[in-house]
Amino acid sequence: MHSDDMHSDDMRTSTATSFPGLHRRGFLAASGAAGLGAFALAGCAGTSGTAPDDAEGDGRPKRGGRLRAAFAGGGASETLDPHLSNLFADAARAKALYDKLADYGGDLSARPRLASSWEPNRGLDRWKVSLRAAVFHDGRPVTAKDVLHSYRRIADPARAFRARASLEPIDLAASRAPDERTVEFVLKRPTAEFPNVMAAFGAYIVPASARDGDFDHSPVGSGPFRLVSFAPGRSTVLRRNDDYWDGAPHLDELEFVVANEESARVNALLGGQVEYAHELNPATARAHEDGGRIRIVRLRNSAMQSFAMKTDRPPFDDRRVRQALMRVADREELVQGALSGAGEIGNDLFGKGYEYYADGLPQREHDLGRARSLLKQAGAEDLRITLDTSPVAAGFTEAAAVLRDQAAEAGIRVEVRTGSKDTYWKDILDAGTLCCYRSGAMPIESHLSQRLLTESTTNATKWRHQDFDALYQQAQSTRDPQQRAGVYARMQRRLHTEGPFLIWGFADWILGTARRVRGIEQQAPANTLDWARFDKVWLA
């Protein structure tokens, strides 16, 4: 997302206990960054479960009440169309109103949602998906016809729906619904990780009868809440869906409140105007962690932090310039200066600690001598760059200032240009040459398919290489997981050597809640199933 980007956002040494799935699959977590022990969750007795209870109450869920959740929004152009989700606020609202066939667990493996099971044929090019008994808000059952309609809508080449690139492996013309509760997906090629396709960001199921004009006025989903009112850029009010297949929410009502400034979200939380504040900055967390008035929840190492370089235009169409900037960056200084130390350094690769992460590649070091040498080879000794940033995300403006100063030491003049919070993600998709960029959690495979293939709809760096696309398709057609990991390792070596993302860190995702809020999952990186999931939350 983006928010983004999503959304999304990787784990540290506690991964072994917090995300056992990673170790079941034999992948080691990355080592922790120094100094993070000081950020232990106040009152937390361990790493498992949801945010800890206070003394009051018996710990059992209570029914009733309205929870108000403050998110940064997207202005008057906001929509409830779940296929247009880009911001974290969009994703949270979509999750409340709709369901996907699958979603990501905390370890970034696909978990069944509307799909009760899935099974491939031997060739990995046909998948049979069984649907659970679920109903839309208007009482009609969720059927295979609705699933195929939803995916065909997302895949419409005339639309720029976020999940379109993720659904690309499916031959939707050949896929069919043999009965109401079974979908037979025919794929264009063997696809070993088809469950990730079903869990893709934005791949929500809507009724076959849904029309574009319905979504913002009378959206019909199968999610845990139903719409009461929607005022774009201001507020969305939802009420409990008593017929929800996964159990009715504890809350009577849920309200999403738009508060773009972090200070506004914090003040609303402290003043009792909201009970949940999304995305707080590290300084705020430190100030309130032990204060007792609010609870701070840290979703560890949840958000990739990076600078994105556009590879289709000067100066970053020359890989030597990209390589130089990667060596200009002092990652430790960026983590300290932009994240107040609440994170760990990156190595120009997405998904630290996730399955397939190439943790054997050498850590990129700050090396001004090598940077100057590369710039000289490229004929770019007097390089001048405009760096786009925005207060749209925590740490963005700070990171831009730190990189500007670091670049000056290598003779690079960086002009920082601050864009609008409302339009930043849209503006940087095509414009500019260098920008601050982040991502929530998603499988490495999804990061590759959504952002780094020639046809990816959110390819902000314009990284377009046919041989790279072919490696992705090879990985997807490789049945053996170890052999598939080998192909992904080749792709990551290429990205590490000359890629378009200078990935300098992985940030903790920080939430704030009122003391009486219960059921917030603290092992859910942004963009995963249990992040911003309010059907399991209650008010003590």
N, C-alpha and C positions, 0 to 999 in steps of 0.2 A: 502499500500500500504501500499510492505512494504511501502513502504517507509513508509512501514510499518514503516515502514509499514505504509503503508499508514495509510492512507494513512495517511487521512485520517486524528482523532482526536479529563460538557464540556461547559457549558455556565454559565454565572454568573447572577447577579441580573438584568442586562439589558435584560435578555432573554424574559421577559414579553413583551417588546416593539419590540425587534429584531426578535423574533421567536414566533409569536402569536399562531402557531400551537400547541406548547407545552401546552399552557394554555387552548386552546380549548379542549384539551384532558385531562385537569385536573391535569397536573403534574407540580409541583412547581419547579422553577429553584433553583439551589444551591446558597447560599449566596456568595457575592463577597469577594475576598481577600483584605486585607488591602493594601493601597498604590497604588492601580491600577488607581485611578483617575488621577494620574500624567501622565498616558499614553494616554490621550484623543487624538484622531486623529487631527492633526494640521488642522485648518480651517474647521473642521466638525461642521455643525450647528445642527446636530441631529443624530439619530441612524439609520435612514432609508435610503434606496437607495444605490447608488453607490458612489465611492469616489468623493469628492467635486470638482467642477470646479474652475479654476483660473479665474482671471478677464478677460483674453483674450478669445475671442470666444463668441458665443451666446448660447452655451450649446446644440445645435442641432448636431446630428451625421454628420460627414464629411466622404465622401467616398475617399478611396485611401491610398497609402503609404504602407510601409513594417514595421511591428513591429517585433523587435528582442527580444526574451525572453530567459534569461539565467537560466538554471537549472543545478543542479548536475546530472551527467550522470552515465552510467553503463559500460563505457569502450568500447572496441572493440566488446564485445559480445552483444551490444544493438540490438534490433530487433523492427520492426514495427508490429509484430504479436500481435494483441490486446488481445489475450487470454493468452499471456505470460507476460502481464504487471505486474510489481512488484514495480518499482520505480515511484516517482512522475513524473519524466520526461516521462516515458512510458505512464502513465495515461493521461498526458496532450496531448501527441501526438495522443494517441488512441482516445481521445475525439474530437480532431480536424478532424480526418479522418473517424470515425465511429460513430454509434449511438447504444444505448441499447433500449430495449422495454420500460424501465422506468429508472428514476434516482432519487436521493435523493434531496429533497428541503433542505433549510437551517435548517428546524426543524426535518430533518431526516425522513420525511414521503415520500413515493414513489410518484413521479409525472410522468404522462404519457409522453413518448417520441415517439418512433416508434409505440407503442401501443396507440390507441386513446381511448380505454376503456377496462375494464375487469370486469368479473362477475362470481362469484362462484355458484355452485349448493348448495342445502341445506346441503349436507354432507361435504362441503369444500374439496372434493377430485377430483373435476373437475372444471376447470376454462376456460371460453371462452374469448379469447383475440381477439379484433378487431384491425387491422392494419390501420394506416393512409396511405394516398397516398404519398409515398416517392419513390425516385429513387436512384439507385446506380450511381457512377461516370461515368459508361459506358452507362447510359441511361436506363438500365433495371429496372423494378419496383422491390421494396422490397416485397417479397411474403412470405406466410406462409412456403413454402418449404425452403426458405433461413433461416428462424427462426429455424426450426427444425434441419436443417443441422448444424447450428452454435452451438446449444445446444448439439447436439450429438457429435460434435467434442470436445467441452469442457469436456463432460462427459466421454470421452474415458479413460478407466481405465489404459491404457498403457501410458497415458500422465499425466504430472503434472501441468495441467492448473489451474490457481488460483481459478477460480469460480467453479471448479468441486464439491467441498463440498457443495457449496450453491445450486447447481442444483440437488443435491442428491434426494430431495423429488419427482422429476418428473419421471414417468414411460415413458421414451422417446420412447420405442418400441410400447407402446399403444397409445401415443399421435398422433394426426393426423391433417391434413389440409383439412377440408371439401371444402374450396375454397381458392382462392389466397390471400384473405384479412382476413381470419379467422384461428386461431389456437385453437384447443381444447386440452388443456393440461390435461392428466390423471395423477393423483398423487398417490404415493404409500400409502399415508395415508392422513387424513385430515390435511390441512395446511392453517391456518388462515391468515398467513402473506406472502402469495404467491407473492404479489407485491414486497416485498423485494427481492425475488428470481430474479425477472426480473431486478431489479435495482442493483443486486450484482456487486461488483467490478470485472471488467474484462468480464462481460457477454455481449460482443458486438456481433452485428449481421454482419456476413460476407456473401458474395454470396455463394450459394451452389456449384458454379463452382470453388471456390477458392482452390488453392493447396498450400502446405506448402512453396514451393519455390517462390510463388508470392509476399508474404507480404513485403519483403524488397526491391523489385525491382519495382513492379507494383501493389501496393495495391489498391483494389477497395472497397470503403466503401460508406456509404450514408451520411457522415458527411459534415460539412460546408466548409472544405478545401480539395484540391486534392494535391497529392504528385508531387513535382518538382524534388527534389533530396534528397538523404539520405546518409550521411557519418557517420557510427556508431562511437559513442564516440566523434563526432565533431559537426555536424550540420545537421539539417533537414529543408528543404525549402518547403513551401506549398503555394498554391495560392487559391484564392477565388473560391468556387463552386457556380456559379450563379443560379443553379437549386435547391439549398438547400430548403427542405420543410419548414424550420422554418425561411426563409428569408435569402437572401445572406448576407455574412459578409460585414462590412463596409471596412475592410482592403483589399487591393489588394493582399498582401502577408504576410505570417507569417513565421518567422524563429526561430527555437529552436536552441540555442547555448549551448554547454556543457561547463560549468565552475564549476569544482568540489569544488574549494576553495571559501568560502564565500567572502574573500577579493577580489578575482578575479571578482566575480559577482558585488560587490559594485563598484569596480574601473571601470569596464566596463560601469556601469550605470552612474557614475559621469563623465566619459570621453566621454559619448555619443555614445559608441559602441553598447549599447543595450538600450531598452526603458522599460524593465521589468526584475526585478531580483527576483527570487523565493527564499524564505527561507533566510531571514536575521536574524542575532542574535540580542538580545535585546540591547546590547551595541551599535551596529551600528545604531539601530533605535533611541536610545536616542541622539546619536551624530548628527543625520541628521534631526530629527523630526521638528525642528524649523529653519533649515538652509536655506530653500527656494530653494535649488538646485534640490532636488528630493522630491517626495511624499512618505510618509510611510503609508502603509495600514495595520491595525491590524485585523486579523480574530480572534476574541476573543476566547480564551480557546479551541483551535482547535485540539491540539495534546496531546494525552495521553503520559505521560512519565513514564517509569517503569524499573524495573529490572526483567528479566525473569529467573526463576529457573527451571532447568530440573528435573522432578520428577521421572524419571526412573533410576537414578544413584546416587551414594553417592556424596555429603552428603544430597542432597535435596529429596532423596527417603524417608527420615524420616521427617514427617510433623512437628515435633517439631523444627527441624532446620529451616524450612521455617518460622514457627511462630516466632522463635527467631529473624531472620533477619528482619521481619516486625516490630519488636519492637525496633530493633537497629536504624532503619531509623528515623532521625529527618526531617520530611517532610518540615517544614518551612525553615530550613537551606538549604535543597536541592533546594527549589524554589528560595530562595535568591541567593544561590551560583552558581547554574547551569543555572538558567533562568533570573538572575538579577532582580528577583521579578516580571517578566512579566508572571504571571500565578497564579494558586491557588493550594492548597494542594489537594492530592488525598487520597482515603480511601481503596486502594487495590481493587477497582471495576472500571470497564470501564464505560464510558458514563455518566459522571456527568451531571445531568440536562436533560438527554434524557428520552423518554418514557420508562417506566418500571424500571428506576434506583431506587435501594433500598436505598433511602436517610434516612431511619429510623434507619439504623445500626449505632452503636456508632463510632465516629471518632477514628481511631487507633492512639494511643499516643506513643511517645518516652519513653521507659521504659527499661533502661539497667538492672535493677534488675530482671525483669521478663525474659528478654532475657538470662541472665546468668543462671537462674534457668532452663529454657527450654533446654539450651545446656547441662547442667549437667545431666538432665533426659535422654538426648539422648546419653550421653557418648561422647560428642563432645566439651569438655572444651577447648581443644587445636586446635580448628578448623582452618584450612588453606584453603582458597578458591582462585581460579583464576577467576577474573572478566574480561570478554571480553568487550572491548569498541572500538570506532573508531571515528575519526572526520567526519564520514559519516553524522552525524546529529547534529544540534546545541544543545549544552549542554551535549552531551554524555561524552566527556572526563572530563568535569568539574564535572558532577554527579558522575562519577566513583571515582574521587579523594575525593569528599566529603564523599561518602559512605565508602571508605577505611579508612578515618580518624575516622568516627563515629564507624565503626566496631572495630577499635583498642581499643576503650574505653570499649568494652565488651570482650576483649581478643581474638578477631577474627583477624587473619592475612589475609589480602586481597592483593593479587598480581594483579595489573592492567596490562592487556595485550592488546596492541593497535593493531587492525587489519587493513587490507586494506579497503579503502573506496570502491574500485571497487567490492570486493567480500564479504564484511561483511555480508550482509543479507543472502547470500547463505551459508556462512561458519557457521553462528550461528544456522541455522535451525536444524542441527544434532550434531554439535560438541560443546565441552565445557560443563560447568555446570551452569554458571551464566553469564548473559550478559545484556548490556544496550539495551532497546527495546522501541519502540514508535509505535503509531498508529494514523492515521488520523481518521476522523469521519466516523462512520457507525452505523446503528441501533445496539442496544445491542444484539438483536437476531442474527445479522450477525457476530458480534464478537464471540458469543458463537459457532455458526455453523462453522466458518472458522478456529477457533483456539483452541477450547476446547472440541471437540468431538473426539472419538477414531479414526474416519476415516478422520478427518480434514487434508487437504493437507498442511496447514501452522501451524501445531500444534508444535510450537517451544519448548514448555515446556514438551511435551510428557505426558500431562494430559490425562489419559485414564481410564475412570470409566464407566462401563456399566449402573450403576444406574443413573449417571449424564446424559448419553445419553438418557436414558428412560424418564427422566424429561423433556429434551428438546423436545422429540417427543410428550409428553403429552401436553406441552405448545402449540405446533403447532396444536394440534387437538382440542384445547379448543376454542369454538366459542365466548364465553363471554369474553370481554377484561379484566374485573376486575378479573375473575377467572384465566385468563391467566397471569395477573400480579402477582397473588399469587404464581403461579408455578415458574415464573422467580425470585420472591423474595426468594423462597427456594433455588434455584440454586446459587443466589448471596450470601446468608448466608453461604453456603458451601465454596464458593470461598473466602469470607471475612475471614472465620475461618482458612482455611488450603490451600488456593489456590496457584497456581504457579506464579502469578504475584504480585510483590510488586509495586503497582501503587502509586507513590509518588506525582504526580502533573499533571496538565493540562496546557499546554503552549499556549500562544497566538501564532498564525501563522502570521509571519511578511513578508510582501512583500514590494518591493521598485519599484517605477515607475518614469519615466521622467514626468516633470510637464505637458507635453502636452498630456499625455495619459488620455483618458476618458473611462467611462463605466465599470471600474473595480468594481465588486460587493463586498461590504465590510461586508456582512452578510452571507458569504458562507464558513463554515468550510472546511478544506482540505478534498477532496474526494467527495464533494457534487456537484450537477449539475453546479452551477455558479462559483465554484472555477476553476481557470485556464481555463476560458471559453473565448476564444478570438473572437468568431463570433459576440459578442455584443460590442466589444471594438473599439475605433477609435482614430485617432491622430488629435488633434486640430491644 
